Amino acid sequence: MKRWSLTEHPASVGESYFQHLRMAVGFSVRLVGGGLACFVHALLPFLFTHTGSSTIAILHERMVVNRAGARRQIKPVRTLSARTLSARQGPPARERPGMIAGD
């Protein structure tokens, strides 16, 4: 069984425990604020028209783009359309050659 560590994950992203704590609390406050703004926007569409998307952009910038000292590089997220996804998956299992019915 793996032992819990308060420093393993923070070290893997190039932060001390307290640096990671500060970043995570900052993210959570920003996320809650953005979520509340989106909720208000749902009720009153003329308010907070860009707050949700700008919150996401700011958090992405802070977490992915500007994170210094990370041991691993994080590739940019790319969205795929439904057509692209279905093309990558290939035909359904029942149409693939060599498949036995009922598998």
C-alpha positions in Angstrom: 0.0 0.0 0.0 1.3 3.4 -0.9 2.1 5.7 1.9 0.6 9.2 2.0 3.1 12.1 1.6 2.4 15.8 2.0 5.4 16.7 -0.1 5.5 14.2 -3.0 3.0 15.9 -5.3 4.1 19.5 -4.5 7.7 18.5 -5.2 6.6 16.9 -8.5 5.4 20.3 -9.7 8.4 22.2 -8.4 6.8 23.6 -5.2 7.2 23.2 -1.5 4.3 22.1 0.6 3.4 25.7 1.6 3.9 27.1 -1.9 1.5 24.4 -3.1 -0.9 25.1 -0.3 -1.0 28.8 -1.2 -1.4 28.1 -5.0 -4.2 25.6 -4.4 -6.1 27.9 -2.0 -5.7 30.7 -4.5 -7.1 28.5 -7.3 -10.0 27.4 -5.2 -11.0 30.9 -4.3 -10.8 32.0 -7.9 -12.8 28.9 -9.0 -15.6 29.6 -6.5 -15.7 33.2 -7.5 -15.9 32.3 -11.2 -18.5 29.7 -10.5 -20.7 32.2 -8.6 -20.3 34.7 -11.4 -21.4 32.0 -13.9 -24.4 31.2 -11.7 -25.5 34.9 -11.5 -24.9 35.2 -15.3 -27.2 32.2 -15.9 -30.0 34.1 -14.1 -29.1 37.6 -15.4 -27.3 37.1 -18.7 -26.3 40.8 -19.0 -24.0 40.5 -15.9 -20.6 38.8 -15.8 -20.6 38.2 -19.6 -16.8 37.3 -19.7 -16.0 36.4 -16.1 -16.2 32.6 -16.5 -14.0 32.4 -19.6 -11.5 34.9 -18.3 -11.3 33.0 -15.0 -10.5 29.8 -16.9 -7.9 31.6 -19.1 -6.2 33.1 -16.0 -6.1 29.8 -14.1 -4.8 28.0 -17.2 -2.1 30.6 -17.6 -1.1 30.3 -13.9 -1.2 26.5 -13.7 0.0 25.3 -17.1 1.9 28.0 -18.9 3.7 29.8 -16.1 4.4 27.0 -13.7 8.1 27.1 -13.2 10.3 24.1 -12.1 7.9 21.4 -13.1 9.6 18.1 -13.7 7.3 17.2 -16.5 6.0 19.3 -19.4 2.3 19.6 -19.8 1.1 19.6 -23.4 -1.5 22.2 -24.4 -5.1 20.9 -24.3 -6.6 20.5 -27.7 -10.3 19.9 -28.2 -11.6 17.4 -30.7 -14.9 17.5 -32.5 -17.3 14.5 -32.4 -16.4 13.7 -36.0 -12.6 13.6 -35.2 -13.2 11.4 -32.2 -15.4 8.9 -34.1 -12.8 8.8 -36.9 -10.0 8.0 -34.4 -12.1 5.3 -32.8 -12.7 3.5 -36.1 -15.9 1.5 -36.9 -18.0 0.1 -34.1 -16.9 -3.3 -32.7 -19.5 -5.3 -34.6 -18.1 -4.0 -37.9 -14.4 -4.6 -37.2 -12.9 -7.5 -39.2 -12.2 -10.6 -37.1 -14.7 -9.8 -34.4 -17.1 -12.6 -33.3 -20.7 -11.7 -32.8 -21.5 -11.3 -29.1 -17.9 -10.3 -28.1 
